[in-house]
Amino acid sequence: MEPSTPPAATHHLWGMEDEHPSTERVFEGEPVPSRSETITVRSVAVSIVLGCTLSVVAMKLALTSGFAPSLAIPSGLLGFFLPRLWVRLMNSCEASQLPFTRQENTVIQTCVVACTSIAYSGGFGTYILGMSKDSAEGGVGGDGLNVEEPHIGRMIVFLLLTSFAGMFAIMPFRNSLIIHRRLTFPSGTATAHLINTMHTPQGAKQASQQVAMLLKTLFGTVAWSIFEWFFSGGEGCGFQAFPVFGLSAFRLGFYFNFSMTNVGVGMFCPYKITISMLAGSLISWGLIWPYIQTKEGDWYPQGLDGDNISGINGYRVFIGISMILADGLLHMLCILVRTLYTMYKQQENPQPRQSNNGQPFQCLSAVLDRTAYSFDDRRRTQVFLRDRIPTMAPVIGYMVLSLISTVVIPQLYPQLRYHHVAFAYIIAPVFAFCNAYGNGITDMNMATTYGKIAMLIFSSWVGLRDGGVVAGLAACAIIVSNVSTASDLMQDHKTGYITLTSPHTITICQAAGTALGCVVNPVIFWVFYRVYNSGAHDDSNSIGPYAKVYRGISVLGMTENGLPKHTMLLCKIFLALALSISVLREVSTHRRWRVRRYIPSTIGMAVAFFVPPTIPVGMVLGSAVIYLWGRCDRDDMRLMSPAVACGLICGDGFGSLLSSMLTLLKATPPICIMFVSRGVNESLDAFLAAKGMPS
């Protein structure tokens, strides 16, 4: 999974550190609530309900599209609406209630996002499924130590061990990143501005409108999902295969499957990403793969399953991997160079100054300098620095958790030995800090890239004979969980900084949400996995499209045996092509060339090489809706589009869950609707007429 893109409606908030007029002047008469007034029965109950509910949506996304759109906006909106509804109900019962504050709203949002993010960082749609026999079928290392089937108990223990380490690793740098370096953390800043706005009189009205739109879209999508289910009574039946581009394109995989998830994700993503994905699908599924299929029997054996890594799927996976690695490594290198340059300039000139992008960089020694800070900055810094944590406390916590993991993880995955796990925990804090710093500057979470690098290192270190495939995937899980959790914590601390929420409270809620997610998400995954594994869904690409990709990266670190002919040659060609496009994009962006607008996203094109074309088709439709809506009423689009997109995604997730429950209950759809060509329809009519049946 790749980093998410903040919703279009929040793009104008990026980089805004000080509001005009002052935000804190509006709230100046309100005292900062204590921890007991912030972490209440109300906030805990709402956090659990929303965390479990949105985790279903996040898991559905992780197992189907593989994308990870930010759920911070729906969490903030619903975390505002439900407690206010709670307060009204209690007031109608004449029960005394604490006032609902923006700090409590932040607590709910933090807990919910921490819970739902485990659906992505936990790797359920990637390395967990990548270890399974289905992903390994017919490929290199398809048996023995290189296969580990998912087990719910093992997943819970593993997540509890790996998900908390990143919090301890980044905590010593909290003040440095938020106060001293004054990093923007755009997603956290945008969420904080949303929460601050909703708790003003005008903001409350807009929030009610957004929540109403979200609920309408959600229930409409659920109703459509139930309607679809009634017409899917057989293989190839239903609206999931609507040949909107004709039957010739349908046979190549280009059709609309009425997945509202893909439409919603497309409404979130920038136009360049969706168009790049569609272009990548046209190049790969429309040209390259049909050509390679003509070489069946020459380049690879005949009669292989479409998912066999030794067949055409090997080209799909490894060409896509090479392009992802090229773009990811170049992007990581650019972030590292930019970060080191920024740190060097700060060391060279430590006095408070104004950077080119308008973001102030100030030292902690200037905290009380009233001329250097605005009222908002002084107020926020005062609250943020009020809570202090001894420097050695998180260090000791990380060391203890590392020792426990070094002992326990080899029992869960014997392919990883004790020294492997210890080395992973030694390098994880370095990756966590680099990723958190880069995330604060660019809002790009590169946790998966660090994980892929670790996967290559550990799989080649262990070797195929000793289970290197599973070892690489498990090591990837350790690194991704550490790195991703660290960035999430800093984003939440930035939100807490702007909303005057205690850092200790944020940390406690982050830990509580993470613990809840480590238990809830494996249970949700197990439900989806049992449904898909039962054979109810015939589309092999319908679950875990990235699982084979991650397994392929792990195999790539060890051997070339078993791959079809010319695989590595094609990988090198496309790696060089992707690197060239990425370099051109970086240079044109830096020099502000006009051509930069027309350079496609390398990562978007790469993803389209191995995901079915139906995903880009749905996403492009979502982008088209945003474009046309913006042409008609731009202000209404910016206000309501996040709510509509979230409603589509959430509704599709709930609808899928209902369909899954019906499947588990052995219910079968009563009707089959199928699209065929005119010639086939005439032949079918003739057949039915010969049988004396009405056509």
DODRENBA-277691 format. One line per 2 residues: number of its first residue (from 1); their letters; for each residue x, y, z of C-alpha. Coordinates in pm, 1 decimal. Last residue first. Layout:
N
NUM) a) X/Y/Z  ...
***
This chain:
695
695) sp) -3644.0/-1687.6/-2417.1  -3938.9/-1905.1/-2314.6
693) mg) -3848.4/-2274.3/-2291.9  -3938.3/-2535.5/-2551.9
691) ka) -3592.0/-2685.9/-2545.8  -3534.8/-2580.9/-2908.4
689) al) -3653.4/-2231.0/-2817.6  -3403.1/-2217.6/-2530.7
687) fa) -3118.5/-2311.8/-2763.5  -3229.1/-2058.7/-3026.2
685) dl) -3249.2/-1783.4/-2764.0  -2902.5/-1876.2/-2636.5
683) se) -2759.9/-1863.3/-2988.7  -2916.9/-1520.0/-3038.6
681) nv) -2772.9/-1399.4/-2705.3  -2428.5/-1531.5/-2795.3
679) gr) -2441.3/-1338.6/-3120.3  -2559.4/-1019.9/-2949.9
677) sv) -2276.0/-1036.1/-2696.0  -2331.8/-1130.8/-2332.2
675) fm) -2399.6/-943.5/-2007.2  -2525.5/-1147.1/-1710.1
673) ic) -2797.3/-1107.3/-1446.8  -2848.4/-1396.7/-1208.6
671) ip) -3133.4/-1389.3/-958.0  -3203.5/-1554.1/-619.1
669) pt) -2877.7/-1466.0/-442.0  -2765.0/-1751.0/-212.8
667) ak) -2768.7/-1755.7/167.5  -2520.8/-1997.5/327.6
665) ll) -2508.1/-1794.6/652.8  -2140.7/-1722.6/581.9
663) tl) -2243.9/-1582.9/243.4  -2506.4/-1360.4/403.9
661) ms) -2242.3/-1231.2/647.1  -2008.2/-1157.3/359.1
659) sl) -2279.9/-966.9/174.7  -2341.7/-760.3/490.1
657) ls) -1966.5/-692.3/524.0  -1947.5/-588.1/159.3
655) gf) -2233.5/-345.3/215.2  -2058.3/-206.7/520.8
653) gd) -1739.3/-145.8/323.9  -1929.6/-1.9/27.7
651) gc) -2110.3/235.8/260.6  -1786.6/346.8/425.1
649) il) -1617.7/417.6/90.9  -1917.8/594.4/-61.6
647) gc) -1987.7/792.8/255.5  -1623.2/895.2/283.0
645) av) -1629.5/1023.7/-74.9  -1953.3/1216.4/-16.7
643) ap) -1824.3/1369.7/308.7  -1491.2/1466.0/149.9
641) sm) -1679.3/1618.5/-149.2  -1909.1/1837.5/64.4
639) lr) -1716.5/2154.2/146.1  -1473.7/2168.0/-146.6
637) md) -1749.4/2070.5/-390.3  -1991.4/2330.5/-251.7
635) dr) -1728.4/2600.5/-298.7  -1645.7/2483.8/-651.6
633) dc) -2003.8/2482.3/-778.7  -2057.4/2367.9/-1140.1
631) rg) -1696.0/2334.1/-1255.1  -1604.4/2180.0/-920.2
629) wl) -1877.4/1918.3/-955.3  -1750.2/1832.5/-1302.7
627) yi) -1393.7/1784.2/-1175.6  -1495.6/1597.2/-859.8
625) va) -1720.1/1359.0/-1057.8  -1442.6/1303.1/-1311.9
623) sg) -1202.0/1215.4/-1030.2  -1446.9/953.3/-902.0
621) lv) -1488.6/811.2/-1254.8  -1109.7/795.3/-1283.0
619) mg) -1104.2/592.5/-961.1  -1359.2/342.2/-1093.7
617) vp) -1161.3/286.4/-1414.4  -833.9/269.5/-1219.9
615) it) -975.2/-17.3/-1006.6  -1141.3/-202.1/-1296.6
613) pp) -803.8/-225.7/-1470.8  -696.8/-512.8/-1242.8
611) vf) -397.0/-440.6/-1018.2  -55.8/-556.8/-1141.8
609) fa) 68.9/-296.1/-1389.1  -167.3/-29.1/-1253.8
607) va) 48.1/5.9/-942.6  345.4/100.0/-1157.9
605) mg) 155.1/374.3/-1342.9  49.8/538.9/-1016.6
603) it) 398.4/504.4/-868.4  551.5/670.6/-1171.9
601) sp) 310.1/964.3/-1160.3  272.5/1104.4/-1508.7
599) iy) 462.0/1410.3/-1638.0  205.7/1651.8/-1784.4
597) rr) 206.0/1917.3/-1514.2  586.3/1911.7/-1497.5
595) vr) 601.5/2029.7/-1860.3  561.1/2388.8/-1748.7
593) wr) 906.4/2385.2/-1591.7  921.2/2501.6/-1231.8
591) rh) 1293.4/2436.2/-1183.6  1242.9/2211.8/-879.8
589) ts) 929.1/2054.7/-1026.3  1097.9/1993.9/-1361.7
587) ve) 1397.8/1834.7/-1188.7  1185.6/1609.6/-967.2
585) rl) 958.0/1500.7/-1253.6  1248.5/1434.7/-1488.8
583) vs) 1416.1/1223.7/-1219.0  1094.9/1024.4/-1168.0
581) is) 1045.1/969.4/-1541.6  1405.0/854.6/-1583.7
579) la) 1382.5/623.6/-1283.1  1063.1/468.8/-1418.7
577) la) 1225.9/405.5/-1758.7  1541.4/261.4/-1598.2
575) lf) 1329.1/32.2/-1381.0  1118.3/-55.1/-1685.1
573) ik) 1422.5/-171.9/-1880.5  1577.8/-349.4/-1581.8
571) cl) 1253.3/-533.5/-1506.4  1218.2/-631.7/-1873.4
569) lm) 1564.3/-786.9/-1865.3  1487.6/-956.5/-1532.5
567) th) 1174.9/-1118.7/-1672.8  1333.8/-1218.0/-2005.6
565) kp) 1216.9/-1576.9/-1969.0  971.5/-1671.9/-1694.2
563) lg) 1084.7/-1687.9/-1330.3  1154.6/-2025.1/-1171.5
561) ne) 1507.9/-1942.4/-1067.0  1588.7/-1572.9/-1024.5
559) tm) 1676.7/-1613.7/-659.4  1706.2/-1458.3/-319.0
557) gl) 1600.3/-1093.5/-289.7  1350.5/-1131.4/-572.8
555) vs) 1161.6/-1391.3/-367.8  1093.0/-1129.0/-99.5
553) ig) 988.1/-878.6/-364.3  756.3/-1140.1/-518.7
551) ry) 594.9/-1205.8/-183.2  523.2/-836.1/-153.5
549) vk) 374.9/-824.9/-501.8  175.4/-1143.4/-445.8
547) ay) 6.5/-982.2/-146.5  -53.2/-647.6/-321.8
545) pg) -384.1/-746.7/-483.9  -502.3/-878.2/-144.2
543) is) -857.5/-983.9/-214.9  -1067.5/-940.1/-528.1
541) ns) -782.5/-1026.1/-764.9  -861.0/-1394.8/-759.1
539) dd) -1217.9/-1323.1/-866.9  -1416.3/-1633.5/-775.3
537) ha) -1564.6/-1502.5/-451.3  -1763.6/-1754.2/-245.7
535) gs) -1470.0/-1990.8/-249.8  -1455.0/-2031.9/127.0
533) ny) -1125.2/-1845.3/129.7  -1301.5/-1520.8/43.6
531) vr) -1545.6/-1557.4/333.7  -1288.4/-1691.7/579.6
529) yf) -1051.0/-1409.1/493.6  -1317.1/-1140.5/539.7
527) vw) -1408.0/-1272.2/885.9  -1043.0/-1324.1/982.2
525) fi) -957.3/-970.9/876.4  -1226.4/-832.5/1106.2
523) vp) -1084.3/-1035.2/1398.1  -727.0/-933.3/1311.3
521) nv) -843.7/-567.8/1301.3  -1015.1/-566.8/1641.9
519) vc) -726.4/-692.0/1856.5  -429.7/-485.6/1735.8
517) gl) -668.7/-197.9/1664.0  -775.9/-177.1/2028.4
515) at) -412.7/-171.0/2142.0  -333.2/98.8/1885.3
513) ga) -631.2/306.1/1997.6  -522.4/281.6/2361.3
511) aq) -161.5/369.9/2278.3  -266.3/669.5/2067.1
509) ci) -506.7/775.0/2340.8  -231.3/765.4/2602.9
507) ti) 10.5/951.5/2375.8  -246.8/1221.6/2296.1
505) th) -325.6/1263.1/2666.4  42.4/1298.0/2749.1
503) ps) 76.7/1554.3/2469.5  -207.0/1758.5/2629.0
501) tl) -455.3/1894.3/2376.0  -428.4/2262.5/2289.8
499) ti) -595.4/2215.5/1946.0  -282.8/2315.2/1747.9
497) yg) -45.1/2101.0/1955.5  -287.9/1808.7/1965.5
495) tk) -301.6/1797.1/1586.2  78.2/1814.0/1573.9
493) hd) 93.7/1537.0/1834.7  -138.9/1331.3/1615.1
491) qm) 91.1/1370.3/1313.1  386.6/1279.1/1536.3
489) ld) 212.3/963.8/1658.1  118.6/859.6/1303.9
487) sa) 480.3/898.7/1193.3  605.0/671.2/1473.3
485) ts) 331.2/415.5/1409.4  431.3/390.6/1041.8
483) vn) 801.5/335.6/1112.3  760.4/70.2/1378.3
481) sv) 481.1/-121.4/1200.8  662.9/-99.8/865.7
479) ii) 992.5/-224.1/1012.7  848.9/-524.1/1196.8
477) ac) 619.8/-620.3/907.7  908.2/-607.2/659.9
475) aa) 1099.7/-842.5/887.9  802.3/-1081.8/875.4
473) lg) 790.8/-1062.9/494.1  1164.0/-1123.3/462.6
471) av) 1154.2/-1417.6/702.1  852.3/-1565.8/521.8
469) vg) 1039.8/-1564.9/191.3  1373.8/-1659.3/347.7
467) gd) 1241.2/-1989.2/477.9  1568.3/-2169.9/547.7
465) rl) 1619.6/-2304.9/195.0  1532.9/-1972.0/32.4
463) gv) 1802.2/-1773.2/211.5  1813.1/-1604.5/551.6
461) ws) 2024.7/-1302.2/452.5  1866.2/-1271.2/104.8
459) sf) 1520.1/-1257.8/264.1  1645.1/-1021.2/535.3
457) il) 1792.7/-755.3/307.1  1521.8/-761.3/38.4
455) ma) 1246.7/-737.6/299.8  1423.2/-457.2/484.0
453) ik) 1427.3/-252.8/162.1  1060.5/-329.7/105.1
451) gy) 978.0/-219.2/460.2  1160.9/110.6/417.3
449) tt) 950.8/167.7/105.3  633.4/71.1/290.4
447) am) 705.1/323.5/566.1  745.1/611.0/316.9
445) nm) 467.3/825.2/463.3  453.6/1138.6/246.9
443) dt) 331.4/1454.0/423.2  630.8/1638.6/267.3
441) ig) 799.2/1814.3/560.5  657.4/1633.6/863.2
439) ng) 657.9/1304.6/673.9  1027.8/1351.9/597.5
437) ya) 1101.0/1398.0/966.6  880.2/1104.4/1065.9
435) nc) 1039.5/882.8/797.9  1394.0/969.0/902.5
433) fa) 1308.0/919.2/1271.2  1138.8/582.5/1213.9
431) fv) 1413.0/455.1/981.8  1677.4/525.9/1245.9
429) pa) 1454.6/379.0/1518.3  1406.6/55.0/1312.0
427) ii) 1779.3/-19.5/1260.5  1837.5/-177.3/1601.8
425) ya) 1494.9/-344.2/1614.8  1563.3/-523.8/1286.4
423) fa) 1907.3/-631.0/1413.1  1751.8/-787.8/1723.4
421) vh) 1492.4/-970.5/1510.8  1760.2/-1121.6/1287.1
419) hy) 1981.6/-1209.8/1585.7  1696.3/-1405.3/1742.8
417) rl) 1618.9/-1609.7/1431.9  1346.9/-1533.6/1179.3
415) qp) 1224.3/-1845.8/996.5  1078.2/-1961.4/1330.6
413) yl) 790.8/-1709.9/1290.9  583.4/-1698.0/1611.8
411) qp) 856.9/-1844.0/1833.5  1114.6/-1624.0/1660.0
409) iv) 886.5/-1328.7/1750.1  887.1/-1406.2/2126.1
407) vt) 1250.7/-1368.8/2235.4  1356.9/-1074.6/2021.6
405) si) 1013.1/-920.9/2078.3  1062.6/-925.4/2456.9
403) ls) 1408.4/-773.2/2421.8  1280.5/-504.9/2186.0
401) lv) 993.0/-420.4/2422.0  1239.3/-374.4/2707.1
399) my) 1473.9/-162.2/2494.7  1188.8/54.6/2364.9
397) gi) 1055.5/116.4/2715.3  1404.6/201.7/2842.3
395) vp) 1446.0/458.2/2566.8  1089.3/586.6/2623.2
393) am) 1168.5/653.3/2993.4  1528.3/773.8/2944.8
391) tp) 1430.4/1119.5/2823.6  1200.6/1181.8/3121.4
389) ir) 857.9/1286.7/2986.2  736.4/1642.9/3021.0
387) dr) 385.0/1780.7/3005.2  367.5/2161.9/3019.9
385) lf) 568.5/2187.3/2699.7  262.0/2147.8/2475.1
383) vq) 47.0/2385.6/2678.4  303.1/2667.7/2669.0
381) tr) 385.5/2598.9/2305.6  19.6/2631.9/2210.8
379) rr) -28.8/2962.0/2391.4  292.6/3113.3/2260.3
377) dd) 223.8/2999.3/1906.2  -134.3/3129.8/1906.4
375) fs) -26.1/3466.4/2049.1  231.6/3499.1/1772.9
373) ya) 591.0/3413.3/1846.9  917.5/3598.6/1781.1
371) tr) 824.3/3926.3/1952.7  689.1/3747.0/2260.8
369) dl) 1016.6/3563.5/2318.9  915.7/3305.3/2579.5
367) va) 975.3/3008.2/2351.4  1290.3/3161.0/2201.1
365) sl) 1525.7/2919.5/2374.3  1332.7/2634.5/2214.8
363) cq) 1470.6/2745.4/1882.5  1268.0/2878.3/1591.3
361) fp) 1194.0/2782.4/1233.5  896.0/2975.9/1100.3
359) qg) 706.3/2837.0/799.4  647.8/3083.2/517.0
357) nn) 755.7/2856.6/237.9  1088.5/3030.1/189.6
355) sq) 1174.7/3005.0/558.6  1122.8/3282.9/809.8
353) rp) 1387.2/3325.4/1074.9  1457.4/3264.8/1438.0
351) qp) 1832.4/3245.1/1492.9  2003.7/2906.2/1448.8
349) ne) 2178.2/3000.3/1120.5  2434.0/2734.1/1028.2
347) qq) 2263.5/2468.0/1236.7  1932.4/2549.8/1071.9
345) ky) 2091.1/2543.3/726.2  2242.0/2201.1/795.9
343) mt) 1909.3/2062.8/922.1  1734.5/2185.4/607.5
341) yl) 2005.8/2035.2/384.7  1988.4/1702.5/569.5
339) tr) 1610.7/1692.6/527.1  1622.4/1783.9/158.5
337) vl) 1887.0/1516.2/94.7  1686.6/1254.9/287.0
335) ic) 1361.1/1352.8/116.3  1527.1/1329.3/-226.4
333) lm) 1676.7/990.0/-138.3  1337.0/862.1/-23.9
331) hl) 1181.9/981.0/-350.6  1453.6/810.9/-553.3
329) lg) 1413.0/490.2/-355.5  1034.6/492.9/-391.3
327) da) 1033.8/569.5/-764.5  1284.7/298.3/-852.3
325) li) 1135.7/47.9/-607.2  785.7/100.5/-744.5
323) ms) 904.8/61.1/-1104.9  1093.4/-261.2/-1026.3
321) ig) 796.2/-399.0/-834.4  557.1/-335.3/-1125.3
319) if) 790.1/-519.8/-1361.6  822.9/-798.5/-1104.3
317) vr) 452.1/-852.2/-1041.8  314.7/-828.9/-1394.1
315) yg) 596.8/-1025.9/-1553.7  563.2/-1304.4/-1296.8
313) ni) 185.7/-1301.9/-1344.4  246.6/-1408.5/-1703.5
311) gs) 374.2/-1745.3/-1587.4  625.1/-1860.3/-1325.2
309) in) 455.4/-1639.2/-1063.4  134.5/-1838.0/-1114.5
307) dg) -170.9/-1613.9/-1069.3  -307.8/-1671.0/-1420.8
305) dl) -277.6/-2047.0/-1376.3  -29.5/-2214.0/-1607.0
303) gq) -151.6/-2395.0/-1918.4  149.7/-2329.3/-2134.5
301) py) 499.8/-2287.0/-2000.9  677.8/-1946.9/-2017.4
299) wd) 868.1/-1749.7/-2280.5  795.0/-1997.1/-2561.0
297) ge) 477.5/-2182.9/-2462.1  291.9/-1857.4/-2410.1
295) kt) 452.3/-1590.1/-2627.2  114.7/-1455.5/-2750.7
293) qi) 32.9/-1385.3/-2386.1  329.0/-1146.6/-2380.7
291) yp) 156.8/-931.4/-2644.2  -174.6/-925.5/-2454.1
289) wi) 21.3/-831.0/-2138.8  207.8/-538.9/-2300.0
287) lg) -74.6/-363.7/-2489.7  -408.7/-315.5/-2309.8
285) ws) -326.1/-459.8/-1969.9  12.6/-285.8/-1949.8
283) il) -10.4/35.1/-2151.8  -382.9/93.9/-2098.7
281) sg) -351.9/9.0/-1728.1  -57.6/246.7/-1683.9
279) al) -253.0/525.4/-1853.6  -547.1/460.7/-1619.1
277) ms) -311.9/469.9/-1321.2  -152.0/791.6/-1444.5
275) it) -495.9/948.9/-1487.4  -588.0/852.3/-1131.1
273) ik) -262.4/981.7/-982.8  -252.9/1305.1/-1184.9
271) yp) -611.1/1391.0/-1094.4  -525.3/1397.1/-725.3
269) cf) -678.1/1121.1/-508.8  -972.8/1170.9/-273.1
267) mg) -1251.5/1149.9/-530.6  -1075.5/850.1/-685.4
265) vg) -1082.9/676.2/-347.7  -1458.5/728.8/-338.8
263) vn) -1505.4/586.0/-689.1  -1286.2/286.6/-602.0
261) tm) -1484.6/221.4/-285.2  -1811.8/263.7/-474.6
259) sf) -1725.0/-53.9/-662.9  -1973.3/-58.4/-951.2
257) nf) -1756.2/-306.6/-1145.0  -1688.0/-84.7/-1446.3
255) yf) -1506.3/-259.5/-1730.5  -1158.9/-285.9/-1879.1
253) gl) -1033.0/-635.9/-1796.5  -896.2/-733.1/-2138.2
251) rf) -1211.3/-938.3/-2209.3  -1420.0/-633.5/-2114.4
249) as) -1235.6/-420.9/-2369.1  -1359.4/-652.1/-2642.5
247) lg) -1703.5/-673.1/-2475.3  -1769.6/-299.8/-2490.0
245) fv) -1648.0/-2.2/-2287.0  -1930.3/-14.9/-2027.4
243) pf) -1897.9/-389.7/-1990.8  -2055.7/-412.1/-1639.8
241) aq) -1881.2/-692.8/-1449.8  -1968.8/-630.6/-1083.9
239) fg) -2328.6/-573.4/-1192.5  -2419.0/-933.1/-1124.4
237) cg) -2336.5/-1275.5/-1260.8  -1997.6/-1411.1/-1368.6
235) eg) -2041.3/-1725.6/-1158.9  -2390.3/-1745.4/-1013.8
233) gs) -2664.0/-1564.7/-823.2  -2528.8/-1208.9/-838.5
231) ff) -2858.1/-1023.5/-898.6  -2980.9/-1007.4/-536.5
229) we) -2636.8/-889.7/-419.7  -2651.3/-574.6/-630.2
227) fi) -2960.0/-448.1/-444.5  -2781.7/-505.0/-111.0
225) sw) -2482.8/-304.8/-235.0  -2714.7/-28.9/-362.9
223) av) -2880.8/-1.0/-20.9  -2539.3/21.1/145.4
221) tg) -2440.8/296.0/-99.7  -2755.4/496.5/-26.8
219) fl) -2703.3/454.0/346.8  -2348.4/591.7/323.5
217) tk) -2434.3/875.2/84.4  -2711.4/1000.9/311.3
215) ll) -2491.5/959.5/620.6  -2201.5/1154.1/467.7
213) ma) -2432.5/1434.0/349.0  -2579.4/1471.2/699.0
211) vq) -2228.2/1468.0/848.5  -2118.5/1744.1/612.1
209) qs) -2421.7/1961.6/685.4  -2377.6/1916.7/1060.7
207) aq) -2008.2/2006.7/1028.1  -2096.8/2325.5/839.6
205) ka) -2332.0/2436.8/1118.4  -2078.5/2354.9/1391.2
203) gq) -1810.2/2550.4/1207.1  -2016.5/2869.9/1212.4
201) pt) -2055.1/2855.4/1593.9  -1687.1/2763.9/1652.2
199) hm) -1606.8/2406.8/1752.6  -1611.2/2284.6/1392.5
197) tn) -1334.5/2526.5/1294.4  -1093.5/2405.9/1561.9
195) il) -1156.1/2043.7/1459.7  -1098.9/2118.3/1089.5
193) ha) -788.2/2322.6/1169.7  -652.1/2029.1/1370.5
191) ta) -720.7/1784.5/1087.1  -537.6/2010.4/839.2
189) tg) -238.3/2041.6/1074.1  -218.3/1666.0/1131.0
187) sp) -235.3/1603.6/756.3  23.8/1876.0/683.6
185) ft) 290.3/1767.8/937.3  430.8/2126.6/933.8
183) lr) 764.4/2080.0/1103.9  846.8/2335.8/1371.4
181) rh) 1208.5/2218.3/1399.1  1229.1/2320.5/1767.2
179) ii) 863.5/2288.6/1863.2  707.5/1987.3/1685.0
177) ls) 1011.8/1788.4/1568.3  1243.7/1867.0/1859.9
175) nr) 973.1/1840.1/2123.8  873.3/1491.6/2010.7
173) fp) 1224.6/1356.5/1945.0  1241.5/1139.6/2260.7
171) mi) 897.2/994.1/2163.7  1006.2/856.2/1826.1
169) af) 1135.2/513.6/1933.9  878.6/461.1/2211.1
167) mg) 589.8/510.0/1968.6  759.3/293.7/1705.2
165) af) 785.4/3.2/1950.0  412.1/-2.6/2013.0
163) st) 304.2/-163.4/1684.9  558.2/-447.6/1682.6
161) ll) 476.1/-647.9/1995.0  99.4/-598.9/1996.6
159) lf) 91.7/-672.4/1624.1  275.3/-1003.8/1667.7
157) vi) 50.0/-1113.7/1954.0  -268.5/-1034.4/1758.7
155) mr) -143.6/-1196.5/1436.0  -37.1/-1514.4/1616.4
153) gi) -379.9/-1553.9/1772.9  -561.5/-1498.4/1441.1
151) hp) -355.5/-1743.4/1238.0  -269.7/-1662.8/875.9
149) ee) -101.6/-1951.8/687.8  277.4/-1954.7/684.0
147) vn) 460.9/-2063.2/368.2  834.6/-2040.4/293.7
145) lg) 925.1/-2302.4/552.6  768.3/-2581.7/350.4
143) dg) 586.3/-2493.6/29.2  561.8/-2251.3/-258.1
141) gv) 921.6/-2134.4/-244.9  918.6/-2013.2/-605.6
139) gg) 570.3/-2000.1/-752.5  284.6/-2239.5/-826.9
137) ea) 80.9/-2133.7/-527.8  269.8/-1890.2/-307.0
135) sd) -12.7/-1636.2/-275.1  -265.0/-1912.8/-203.0
133) ks) -27.4/-2082.0/42.3  -15.4/-1778.3/265.3
131) mg) 289.0/-1564.9/347.3  184.0/-1285.9/110.7
129) li) -154.9/-1274.4/284.4  14.8/-1145.4/600.5
127) yt) 269.7/-945.5/395.7  18.8/-743.5/192.5
125) gf) -356.7/-721.4/253.2  -328.8/-781.9/626.6
123) gg) -11.4/-572.8/651.1  -61.4/-449.9/1006.2
121) sy) 38.7/-100.4/889.3  -278.5/-81.3/681.3
119) ai) -551.8/-225.1/907.4  -348.5/-95.4/1201.7
117) st) -432.0/256.6/1079.9  -793.8/201.5/1188.2
115) ca) -713.4/187.7/1559.4  -470.7/479.9/1566.1
113) vv) -718.5/683.0/1356.2  -997.7/612.2/1606.0
111) ct) -789.3/695.1/1913.2  -658.2/1021.0/1770.6
109) qi) -999.8/1133.2/1644.8  -1162.2/1062.6/1981.8
107) vt) -890.2/1250.6/2170.9  -907.0/1540.3/1926.1
105) ne) -1284.6/1573.1/1979.8  -1221.4/1569.8/2354.8
103) qr) -973.7/1855.3/2308.9  -1223.6/2039.1/2086.9
101) tf) -1463.1/2042.0/2379.8  -1794.4/1875.0/2464.6
99) pl) -1922.6/2026.0/2786.9  -1936.2/1785.9/3084.4
97) qs) -2276.6/1628.9/3130.5  -2552.6/1643.0/3392.4
95) ae) -2852.7/1422.8/3321.1  -3182.9/1598.3/3248.7
93) cs) -3294.6/1311.1/3024.1  -3320.8/1558.2/2734.0
91) nm) -2975.7/1682.4/2835.5  -2840.0/1328.2/2814.1
89) lr) -2979.8/1287.3/2463.1  -2842.0/1624.1/2356.0
87) vw) -2497.4/1541.8/2497.6  -2487.4/1205.4/2316.2
85) lr) -2582.1/1374.4/1988.1  -2296.8/1617.5/2047.2
83) pl) -2070.5/1318.6/2117.4  -2180.1/1154.4/1787.9
81) ff) -2132.3/1460.0/1561.9  -1779.3/1569.2/1650.3
79) gl) -1613.1/1228.8/1643.7  -1814.4/1163.5/1327.6
77) lg) -1651.6/1465.1/1162.6  -1302.7/1407.8/1304.3
75) sp) -1306.1/1038.2/1219.8  -1446.9/1113.6/873.6
73) ia) -1153.9/1357.9/819.5  -882.7/1140.6/976.5
71) ls) -972.4/841.2/760.1  -683.6/910.8/523.0
69) pa) -690.0/709.0/203.3  -489.5/386.3/219.3
67) fg) -487.1/208.8/-112.8  -471.6/-170.6/-142.8
65) st) -779.1/-170.3/-369.1  -929.6/-488.3/-224.0
63) la) -790.2/-619.7/105.7  -666.8/-288.1/244.4
61) lk) -983.4/-107.9/138.4  -1208.7/-363.7/308.9
59) ma) -985.1/-350.2/614.8  -1017.1/28.9/631.9
57) vv) -1396.2/9.5/604.6  -1422.1/-254.2/876.4
55) sl) -1176.0/-51.7/1085.6  -1417.7/240.9/1048.5
53) tc) -1677.0/59.6/1258.7  -1443.6/-77.4/1525.5
51) gl) -1273.6/258.1/1580.5  -1602.8/448.4/1561.6
49) vi) -1764.9/237.9/1833.8  -1453.6/224.2/2052.4
47) sv) -1385.0/597.1/2018.6  -1749.4/686.7/2094.1
45) av) -1741.0/482.2/2415.4  -1405.6/623.9/2527.3
43) sr) -1508.1/983.1/2450.1  -1833.8/949.5/2645.1
41) vt) -1677.9/770.1/2940.0  -1433.6/1059.8/2957.2
39) it) -1074.8/1120.3/2849.2  -1094.6/1498.8/2818.1
37) es) -1229.5/1607.8/3156.3  -1008.1/1353.8/3334.5
35) rs) -709.1/1486.8/3139.8  -777.8/1842.6/3246.9
33) pv) -960.0/2091.8/3027.5  -777.4/2403.0/2900.1
31) pe) -983.4/2694.5/3028.7  -1218.6/2872.3/2784.4
29) ge) -1201.9/3252.3/2768.1  -918.2/3245.3/2515.3
27) fv) -1106.1/3017.0/2273.3  -1164.7/3282.1/2004.9
25) re) -827.9/3442.0/2080.2  -674.2/3096.8/2024.0
23) ts) -776.4/3103.9/1659.3  -609.8/3437.0/1585.4
21) ph) -756.8/3628.4/1293.9  -579.9/3521.2/1085.3
19) ed) -463.5/3162.8/1133.4  -103.7/3071.0/1206.4
17) em) 55.3/2747.8/1085.1  -103.6/2707.4/747.2
15) gw) 121.4/2477.3/544.8  -162.6/2277.0/402.2
13) lh) -505.0/2418.3/470.5  -595.1/2469.6/104.3
11) ht) -555.9/2097.7/43.4  -820.8/2010.1/300.4
9) aa) -1117.1/1984.3/64.9  -920.4/1769.4/-174.2
7) pp) -882.1/1496.5/83.3  -532.4/1414.3/205.1
5) ts) -341.2/1168.2/-11.4  -253.5/830.1/130.7
3) pe) 83.5/664.7/118.5  111.9/345.6/-77.3
1) m) 0.0/0.0/0.0
***
